[in-house]
Amino acid sequence: MLAIESSCDETACAILDADGRMLAEAVLSQSGHAEFGGVVPEIAARAHLAHLPDLVRQVLAEANLVAGDLGAVAASAGPGLIGGLIVGSGLGKGLALSLGVPFVPVNHIEAHALTARLPGLVPEGAEFPYLLLLVSGGHCQCVAVDGLGRYRRLGGTIDDAAGEAFDKVAKLLGLGWPGGPALERLALDGDPAAVPLPRPLLGRPGCDFSFSGLKTAVAQRLAALPAATPLRRRQAADLAAGFQAAVADVLADRVRHALAMMPEAGLLVVAGGVAANATLRARLATVAASHGVRFAAPPLRLCTDNAVMVGWTAIERLRAGAPDELLAPSRPRWPLQEMAAPLSGAQAAPE
């Protein structure tokens, strides 16, 4: 299985065998966006176009394979930036068509949701059903993962995603972009209790999220400082630590509510770029333990966008009888709730 990921600013390819074992992987983190303070769609699409062919050749060589050895091709087909999705899917479809093998379009969010099911990733496995907390730059939601293609959105953000808030606060603190990892490093030197910050929706019913007010509170704290006085590192570290602690408190509270809404879940999975945050991982592990459920977080390299998760999702769908979808469109919006489980021949309704 050759898998391609190009939904945002990570250009990635991977090759997995039929059992889901990774044979080769390559990820290129695009560097042309930092000066703009965020991802520029046109730059991202052009970078995918420039680098994907060489990445495909690279992973084939690392796996000691040639294109003719492939049994299927998969690519992220949405949601994401439409230019990049078209580039990745177009290359994948061209390869599949020329080789006469199936093409599997993959929902990028479903790929994050199923990452925990990669063989050997979670001790004792990640059997359905489980609760997913997806936290990234563009998504923040609690999802009941009842089975392949069977997802229930229990709650989501009503404004900013958690990763988006991290990046914006990092920019306010002068940390540049991408800001999440830089803010986490700075927070190590700060006191999370030094600057009181709000916890939006904490304790409210349900498991929706809101981070816009928290981001604004940090901006107001900075605006209250004397205009001619530069921000000292200690002040910045305290603000970073306080913001990170507030986000962790909110996410932990919302997950507690989500677990109460899904008592059948025996596993809590966190995925997405923000899942790499060590403070958040520790808080969620504590929440899971207090509810008597197991906790799983992917290794750091599989938290951000990658092609391994795309390939594994395609394998799960092919095993369930997914058809060749060479004509599938690229979709900038593709809600997880619109996914459906493919029917194998044994499961299909009789004629």
N, C-alpha and C positions, 0 to 999 in steps of 0.2 A: 504494500500500500504506500503510494506516494501521497503526502499531504502537503497542502499549501495554505499558509495563513497570510492575509494581506488586508485585514479589515481596518487598520489604522496606521500606525507608524512603525510597526515591527514587520519586517520582511522575513518570513520563516518557511523552512521546508523540513520535512522529516520523512523517514522511511521506517515503517513498522512491519513486522512479520504477521502472519495470520493469527497468532496468539496475542498480539498487542505488544510484543517486545520491540523496543526501539533499536533499530540497526544503525541509524545515522540521523543526525540533527544539525541544523544550522539556523542561527537567528542573527539577523542584522538589525541593530537598533539605529534607526535613522538619526543623523546628527544635524540635519539642515533646518530644524525647527526652533532651536533654542533662542536665536536672536529675535524671533517673533513672539516668544512667550507662550507658545502653544502650537498644536499641530496645524499646518497649512495643508488642506486637502490636495491641492494641485501639486505641491512639492512631494507629498507622500505618494501620490499615484505615479509620478514620474520616477521616483526612486524605486518603487516596486517594479516598474517596467524595465528599469536599467539593471536591476540586480537579480531578479528572480531566475532568469535562465541559467546564470552562473551558479546560483545556489542549488538548483536542481541537479546540475552536473556534479557539483561538489558532493551532495549527499549520495548520489548514485555511486560515485567513485569510492567514498568512505565505506559504503556498504558492500563494495566489490560486486556491483551489479551493473547491468546495462538496461536501457529503457525497456527492451523486450522482455525482461524478467518480471515486469510489474504486472500485477493481477487486477489492480484498480487504482483510480486516482480520485482524490478528494480535495476540496477547496472550501474555504469559508465563503459563503454566499450572502451573508448578512447576519445581523445588522452591522452597520459600519459606514465608512466613507465610500460612497458609490464608485469613485474612480478606482480606488485600490481594489475593491471587490471585483470590478469588471476585469482588471488586469489579472488578478489571481485566478478567478474562475475561467477567464478566457484561455489562459495558458493550460490550466488543468483540463478543460474540455478538449482543446486541441490535441494534447497528448493522449487522452483517452480515446478520442476518435481515430487518431492515427494508429494506435495500438490495438484497437478493437476490444477495449476493456471497459467495465462500467465506470461512470463518473458519479460521484456522490456529493451533492451540495450540502454543506454543513452549516447549521445555525451556530453562530459564534457563542451565544449564551449557553446553548445546550452543550457545547463542547466544554465550557467551564463547569457546567453542572455535572458532567460525567467524568471529569478528570479523576475524581477520587476512585473510580472503578478500574483505573489502569491496573493491570496485574501486579501484585506485590506492593502496591503503594500504601494500602491501608491494612494493617494486621487484621486478620479474620475477614477481610473483604468489606466492600461497601454495598451491601444488599439493599434493595428497595424495601420499604420506603425510607427516605431520610430527609432531613431539613437542610437546605442550602442557604447560606448567607453569601450573596454575590456582592462584592464591594470592589469597585474599580473607578477609573476616571469618568466613565460614562454611565455606570449602573450601580444601583444600591437597592437591593430587594431581598426579601425572604421568600423562598420558593419551596413548596412541598414537592419533592421529587418522588412521585408514586410509582413510576416505572418509565421505561423508554417511551418518549413521546407523551407522557402523562404528567403534566406539571400544573400546579395551582399556585398562583401568586397570592401570598398571604398579606404582603405589604410591601411598599416601596417608597422611594423618596418623593416628596411633594415639591422639591426645588432642586438644590444642588445634590449631586452624588458625593459620596464621602471622598473619593479620590480627587474630584474637582475642587472640593473645599480645601483639601491638603495643598493642592497646587496653588490656589489663589492666596491662601494664607502665607505660604512660602514666598510668593512674589511680594506680598506686603512686607515681609521681613527681609527682603533683598536677597533671597536665596537662589533666584533664577528658576529655570525650568529644565527638566521636570522636578517639581519641588518636594514630592512626598519623601523620597529617601533622604534628601538633604535636611528636611525638617525633623525627621526621626533622629538623625545624627546630632543635630543641634539640641534637641530635647533631652538628650542624655546628660547634658551639663546644666539643665534647668530644674527648677522646683515646681512641680505641677500644682502646688497649692498656693504659690506666691501671687498669682493673678486670678481672682475669681471670675469665672466665665459661665455663661448659661448652659444648661443641658436641655435643648429643645425637645419637647414631647416626652420627656422622661416621666414614666409612670402612667402615661395616657393609655387608654384601651387600644388594642390592636398593635400592629408592628410597622406602622408607617414611620418614615424618617424625615427630618428637616435639618439642614446644616447652613442655610443661608443666614439665619439670625446669629449663629455662632461665628461665622465668618465676619459679619458686620460688627459684632462685639469686639473682635480683635482689631478691626480697622478703627473703631472708636477709641480703643485704648491707645493705639498709636497716635491718633489725631490729638489726643489730650496732652501728649508730650510737648515740651517747648519746641517751637519750630526751628530754632537755631541750634538745638542740641542733637547731635547724632545719636542714633540708637546704639546703646552699649551692648556688647555681646551678652552680658549677663541678663539684661532686660529681654533681649531677643530669645535667649535660651529659656527663660521663665515663661514667656508667651508661647513658645513652641511646645514646651512641656505641658502647659495648662490646656492648650488647644488639643493636643494629642490625648490627654487624659479625658477631656470632655467628649471627644469623639468615641473613645473606648467605652465610656460610661453609657452613652446613648446606644451604641451598637449592642452592648451587653444587655441593656434593659429591653431593647426591642426583640432580641433573640429569646430572652426569657418568655416574653409574651407569645412569640411564635411557637416555642416549644409547648406552651400551654394550649395553643390552638391545634397542635399536631401531636397528640399524646402517643400515637402509634410509632413515632419516629424513634429509632434506637441509635441514631447516629446524627451528629451535627457536623456539617462540612462547610468550611469557609473557602472561597475561591475568588479569583480576581487579583489585580495588582496590589490593592491595599491589604490583601491577606498576607503579604510579605512582612507587614509591620509586626515586630516582636511584641510590643505592648498589647496590641489587639489580640494576637494569638494567645497570649497568656490569660487575658481576661475571658476569652471565649472558652478556653480549656476549663477554667474555673466554673463558668456557667454550666457547661456540659456535665461536669462532675457533680455539681449540685443537683442536677436533674436526673442523674443516673443514666446518662447516655454517653456513648463514645464520642470522641472528638477527632476530626481529621482535617489537616491542612496540607496542601501539596507542597513539595519542596519548592524553594524560592524560584527556581528557574521555570517551574510550571505554573507559577501564580500569574505572571505577566503573559501577554499574548504569545502563543507558540503553536507550532504545527503538530506537535505530538498529540495534543488534545483533539485536534481536528481529525487526525488519522484514527485515533481510538474511537471517536464518535461514529465515524464512517464504518469502522469494523462492526461496532454494535448494531448499526442500522442494516448493514449487509447480512449479518447473522440473522436478523429478524425478518429478512425478506425484502429489503428495500429494492426498488427497481432502478435501472439505469435512468438517470435524469439529465441527459445531455442538454435538454432544452430548458432547464430550470433557470429562472432569471436571477440576477443579483438584486438584493433588496436592502436599501438603506435602513428600513424599518422592518423588523421581523419578530414580533412578540413571541416569547417562548410559549405562550398559551395557544398559539396557532399551530404548534407542532402536533403531529399525530404519529402514533406508533405504526410502522409498516407491518403488513400482515404477511406472514410466510404462507406457503402453499397449504400447510396443515391447518392454519388458523383462518384462512379466507372463508368467507361465507359460501355455501354451496350455490350452484347455479339454479 
